[in-house]
Structures are given as structure tokens and as C-alpha cells.
Amino acid sequence: MNGLAKGGLALGGMVVGMMALKRALNPRPRYAPWEKPPYGEFDHKVLVVGGGFGGYTTATDVCKFVQDRDDVGVLVIARDNFFTFWPMVPGIVSSDIDARNVAQPLRRALITAGASFRRAEIRSVDYERKVIVADGGLEFPFDQLIISLGGQPNFFGIPGVEQHSLLMRGVEDAERIRNRVIERFEEVSLIRGDVPESKLTFVVIGGGATGVETASEIHSLVHESLAPDYPNIDPHRVRIFLLEGLPNILPELDPALRKAARTRLVNERIDVKTGAMATEITENCVKLKSGETIASENVIWTAGNRPNQTITDLGLPYDERTGINVDLTLRVEGHENVWAIGDCATVMDKRHADGKLVPPTAQAAIQQGHVVARNVMKTIDGRDDLEEFEYKPLGQLVELGSDFAVNEVMGVRFTGLAAALFWRMAYLVRLNSPQSRARIAADWVLGAVLRPAVTQVRGTSKE
Ligand SMILES: Cc1cc2nc3c(=O)[nH]c(=O)nc-3n(C[C@H](O)[C@H](O)[C@H](O)COP(=O)(O)OP(=O)(O)OC[C@H]3O[C@@H](n4cnc5c(N)ncnc54)[C@H](O)[C@@H]3O)c2cc1C
């Protein structure tokens, strides 16, 4: 074979390979647009409210179960038209991960699976007429209703938290935190005299996984990305505090992993204070129960979660702190065809006799989504052998920067670079958008050789 023929063959192979890759990354939807029957015309209408971990899992599972049936229609209603892949949200702060890939296209994923999607905010439910009422009085009918509205921050009535702190409850919040750090660097680089300590002090309140990851991400942003671009600011003047009211950070982790995480934070010069209860936050300081104050104009609140307060308008039995009351099959007490899962539901942990609840985590919401999908199908088919939910914790992964993590997976504990690589692989394969998966993988590969850009394109940290 001459050189020209070999070249032609290689080019042909490349074209075929690209076409196969394109197809794998862009799966075909179950229905072509003109084939899809309207949701309202199905005999059994399954309405899922919330397109997060719980809602998305339920909807896609039901779609799988009814692939060969034409009597069950699935509609998802959510406030956002994207799926927030929460474990990667802190990574947005250091620009390790692009916000657009963490906010994955929900509409496309659901339509590909065979469901319908409407962006709307639920306001109330009429159980007699079996309709939910959304913003603007829009009504959506259902035969089976699954509620998975997630959670929201809890400020525990501490004065000043709501007014003066940044939150870590979504993609926009993570962008706001990054913008705040950049803004402070820009501001300080213009100051001629003494710089008030409060400008370059960042206080993260809450020593759970979100707080630990956020403090680490701020450290990476400052030292890896900003420091070289602001030669007149010594990065060691930046102080990062991590405050936890309990005696330990990461209280749900094994003590050895906790210790490894704390050592890493201390090595990064992050000031970890445990048993440190914030009692008030003002414009320029955090007051602690001990009487100590920390001068800071940059406070990030990650310390508390509660169920989405929309549940209080739904006329269902609920507990203010833990969510809608469900039985072990995840059916709402007193309602044959209403189910609740995830962070907005009070789900008993069957493994414990002492009334312990299932924790509000993504893995719990996903497992509940699988069970509720099966129970909904059994109910539609008139079966009464419903499955009880039993939580099977798979472990916990906490990333502290791109080269260190503390992981516990099925009882195996490991830390360091290998754990960080495991963190990345484990979450990469769990992303439901193949496009986001490919883009994040490409970003990580490029990130190993390129420094992230640190521009503040839109908005300020106050918006
Ligand atoms: C920063 C952060 C990091 C986290 N990291 C991890 C982790 O690493 N591992 C882990 O296991 N867990 C993690 N969690 C917890 C995890 O994200 C939640 O437990 C999980 O998302 C719960 O799933 P859900 O379906 O109940 O709610 P969500 O996934 O939050 O979904 C809620 C859905 O409801 C919709 N919605 C809300 N209000 C309305 C309304 N009024 N009308 C219509 N739709 C509405 C939203 O748009 C969204 O689609 C993290 C949480 C945070 C905040």
C-alpha cells in the first residue's frame, strides 16, 4: 500500500471513529418529536416534581420500565431547567470545573429518556381533582405524584447570617463566592495604605463536607490562580477560617480520615476552629460564643440544611426540620398516590430501631428514586407487594483540592492523590449528561497543564 492509500485509510478511520463518538455522546431520544403523545393523553400520568437526584432518578427509571408500553406518561416539573450535580459545585469556586457543566441540561436528558419536561414552580396541590398548581395558575394533572423538592439553607435564627453571608446552595452561589474573592483582590490591589484585615479574611462556617471543600477551593483559587496575577498582593496575607460548632469537622467520617483532612487543611494554612459556635454575623465580623470575634467581610454559610419550605404549602403531613412524612414504601401518610423522597422527605432508616433518619445525601435520594419508581409501577399495575426502602450507604468522598481527597468506600479508607483521582472518576461516571462528562474530563486534562482563567465576567458577588 502506498503512502497516499495509507493516509486515506487513516483519515477514513478517523472520520468513522468521530461519527461513532458523536453518536455515543449524543444519544437519540426515545420518541422523535412528532411521535410523542401529549402527557395529558396517557392513561396513567406520573408527575414528578423536582428534577434533582431523587426526581431525575424516578423519572428515568419509570421511563425505562414503560419502554414497551404506551399507557404511562411521565412529566417532570422543576424550577430550574438544569440538573445540579451537587458534588461538583464547590469545584466551581477555584474554576476547576466550569459551572455550565455542573448545571447539566435537564430537559434534553429527560426527553432522551422518554419523559416530558416543563420549567415551573409548584405552589399547591388539589388532591380531589388530582392536579398540581404551579406559578401563574398553570395546572398539571397526575395519577401518581412524586415530590422531590430538595432542601434549602437553615440559618437557625442566628442574627446577620441571611443578610451578611454568601451561601453554598447552588451553581450561582459558587460563582458568587469566586467573584467575591476576585473582587477583593481587585479592591486590595488599588489600596495605597493599610489594608483592613477584614478584606482578605474568608470565613467558612460549617465543617461538614461542603464547608471543608469550599475552604479548600478558596485556598486553591487564591494560591494557584490569583497569586501570579496579583504580584502586589502577598497570598499569605489571605486568611481562611473554617468554623465548626461540634468538636470535629466531618463528624460523619471515620476519625482517621477526619484527622487526615484536618492535617491537609492546616498544611494549607486554613485556620480550623472546632467547638466554635457563631452567634452573630455583621457587615465586617463574625462573633463567636466564646466572645472571640473574627474581622471578615467575606463569610460563607454552609452550616445548616432544612427541607424546601414549599412543602408547607402542599397540605401534606410534615415535620418542619425533616420534611414530608412517608412510610417505609415512601408513600406519603394518608395519600394512596402521593410519594416523597430526597431532602424534602422524612425517611426512617429501617436498619435502626431507634427512629434514626436516612441522611439528606445524593446517594440516599438516588436509592429512594429507584425504589419509588418500582412502587409507582406496582401501584399502577394494581399490585400491593410494595417494596420497603432500606438505605445502603456506599461511603463518602471529600475532595480537598485537585490532588487530595479523603474517601471511605464500602468500608475501605484511603487518602491522598489516589483518593483524589478516585473522586474524579467516581463522579465523572455518575454525571448523567455525556456531553458534560466529556467536557469536564477534557477540562481536567487541560487543567493539569494550564492555569485556570480568573476573570469575573458577569455580576458581582452581591447580586
Ligand atoms: C454544595 C453541596 C454539595 C453536596 N455534595 C454532596 C456529595 O458530594 N454527595 C452527596 O451524597 N450529597 C451531596 N450533597 C447533598 C445532595 O446534593 C442532596 O442530598 C441531593 O441533591 C438531594 O436530592 P433531591 O432530589 O432531594 O434534591 P435536589 O437534587 O436539590 O433537587 C431539587 C429539585 O427541586 C426543584 N425545585 C425546588 N423547588 C421547587 C419548586 N418550588 N417547584 C418546582 N421545582 C422545585 C429544583 O429545581 C431541583 O430540580 C451536596 C449538597 C450541597 C448543597
The ligand as an SDF file (V2000), in Angstrom:
LIG
                    3D

 53 58  0  0  0  0  0  0  0  0999 V2000
  -22.8080   22.1670   47.8330 C   0  0  0  0  0  0  0  0  0  0  0  0
  -23.3910   20.7890   48.0670 C   0  0  0  0  0  0  0  0  0  0  0  0
  -22.6030   19.6700   47.8360 C   0  0  0  0  0  0  0  0  0  0  0  0
  -23.1250   18.3810   48.0530 C   0  0  0  0  0  0  0  0  0  0  0  0
  -22.3170   17.3110   47.8180 N   0  0  0  0  0  0  0  0  0  0  0  0
  -22.8050   16.0650   48.0270 C   0  0  0  0  0  0  0  0  0  0  0  0
  -21.9610   14.9300   47.8120 C   0  0  0  0  0  0  0  0  0  0  0  0
  -20.7790   15.0620   47.4790 O   0  0  0  0  0  0  0  0  0  0  0  0
  -22.5040   13.6880   48.0000 N   0  0  0  0  0  0  0  0  0  0  0  0
  -23.8060   13.5190   48.3930 C   0  0  0  0  0  0  0  0  0  0  0  0
  -24.2580   12.3610   48.5380 O   0  0  0  0  0  0  0  0  0  0  0  0
  -24.6120   14.5680   48.6100 N   0  0  0  0  0  0  0  0  0  0  0  0
  -24.1530   15.8470   48.4380 C   0  0  0  0  0  0  0  0  0  0  0  0
  -24.9520   16.9210   48.6940 N   0  0  0  0  0  0  0  0  0  0  0  0
  -26.3550   16.6840   49.1060 C   0  0  0  0  0  0  0  0  0  0  0  0
  -27.2070   16.3510   47.8810 C   0  0  0  0  0  0  0  0  0  0  0  0
  -26.9920   17.3070   46.8960 O   0  0  0  0  0  0  0  0  0  0  0  0
  -28.6990   16.2790   48.1950 C   0  0  0  0  0  0  0  0  0  0  0  0
  -28.8920   15.4090   49.2680 O   0  0  0  0  0  0  0  0  0  0  0  0
  -29.4940   15.7920   46.9700 C   0  0  0  0  0  0  0  0  0  0  0  0
  -29.3490   16.7140   45.9170 O   0  0  0  0  0  0  0  0  0  0  0  0
  -30.9660   15.6020   47.3060 C   0  0  0  0  0  0  0  0  0  0  0  0
  -31.6850   15.2960   46.1400 O   0  0  0  0  0  0  0  0  0  0  0  0
  -33.1420   15.8720   45.9400 P   0  0  0  0  0  0  0  0  0  0  0  0
  -33.7020   15.2570   44.7040 O   0  0  0  0  0  0  0  0  0  0  0  0
  -33.8970   15.7200   47.2100 O   0  0  0  0  0  0  0  0  0  0  0  0
  -32.9470   17.4500   45.7560 O   0  0  0  0  0  0  0  0  0  0  0  0
  -32.1700   18.2650   44.6410 P   0  0  0  0  0  0  0  0  0  0  0  0
  -31.1670   17.4480   43.9580 O   0  0  0  0  0  0  0  0  0  0  0  0
  -31.7030   19.5150   45.3090 O   0  0  0  0  0  0  0  0  0  0  0  0
  -33.3320   18.6550   43.6010 O   0  0  0  0  0  0  0  0  0  0  0  0
  -34.3800   19.5150   43.9360 C   0  0  0  0  0  0  0  0  0  0  0  0
  -35.1770   19.8320   42.6860 C   0  0  0  0  0  0  0  0  0  0  0  0
  -36.3730   20.5120   43.0490 O   0  0  0  0  0  0  0  0  0  0  0  0
  -36.5700   21.6350   42.2080 C   0  0  0  0  0  0  0  0  0  0  0  0
  -37.3860   22.5990   42.9470 N   0  0  0  0  0  0  0  0  0  0  0  0
  -37.1160   23.2140   44.1170 C   0  0  0  0  0  0  0  0  0  0  0  0
  -38.1650   23.9740   44.4860 N   0  0  0  0  0  0  0  0  0  0  0  0
  -39.1040   23.8390   43.5290 C   0  0  0  0  0  0  0  0  0  0  0  0
  -40.4250   24.3490   43.3400 C   0  0  0  0  0  0  0  0  0  0  0  0
  -40.9940   25.1690   44.2120 N   0  0  0  0  0  0  0  0  0  0  0  0
  -41.1120   23.9600   42.2470 N   0  0  0  0  0  0  0  0  0  0  0  0
  -40.5450   23.1190   41.3390 C   0  0  0  0  0  0  0  0  0  0  0  0
  -39.3270   22.5950   41.4740 N   0  0  0  0  0  0  0  0  0  0  0  0
  -38.6180   22.9520   42.5520 C   0  0  0  0  0  0  0  0  0  0  0  0
  -35.1530   22.1020   41.8830 C   0  0  0  0  0  0  0  0  0  0  0  0
  -35.1590   22.8930   40.7130 O   0  0  0  0  0  0  0  0  0  0  0  0
  -34.4590   20.7460   41.6980 C   0  0  0  0  0  0  0  0  0  0  0  0
  -34.7000   20.2920   40.3890 O   0  0  0  0  0  0  0  0  0  0  0  0
  -24.4610   18.2160   48.4990 C   0  0  0  0  0  0  0  0  0  0  0  0
  -25.2490   19.3520   48.7270 C   0  0  0  0  0  0  0  0  0  0  0  0
  -24.7240   20.6190   48.5370 C   0  0  0  0  0  0  0  0  0  0  0  0
  -25.5900   21.8290   48.8100 C   0  0  0  0  0  0  0  0  0  0  0  0
  1  2  1  0
  2  3  1  0
  2 52  2  0
  3  4  2  0
  4  5  1  0
  4 50  1  0
  5  6  2  0
  6  7  1  0
  6 13  1  0
  7  8  2  0
  7  9  1  0
  9 10  1  0
 10 11  2  0
 10 12  1  0
 12 13  2  0
 13 14  1  0
 14 15  1  0
 14 50  1  0
 15 16  1  0
 16 17  1  0
 16 18  1  0
 18 19  1  0
 18 20  1  0
 20 21  1  0
 20 22  1  0
 22 23  1  0
 23 24  1  0
 24 25  2  0
 24 26  1  0
 24 27  1  0
 27 28  1  0
 28 29  2  0
 28 30  1  0
 28 31  1  0
 31 32  1  0
 32 33  1  0
 33 34  1  0
 33 48  1  0
 34 35  1  0
 35 36  1  0
 35 46  1  0
 36 37  1  0
 36 45  1  0
 37 38  2  0
 38 39  1  0
 39 40  1  0
 39 45  2  0
 40 41  1  0
 40 42  2  0
 42 43  1  0
 43 44  2  0
 44 45  1  0
 46 47  1  0
 46 48  1  0
 48 49  1  0
 50 51  2  0
 51 52  1  0
 52 53  1  0
M  END
$$$$
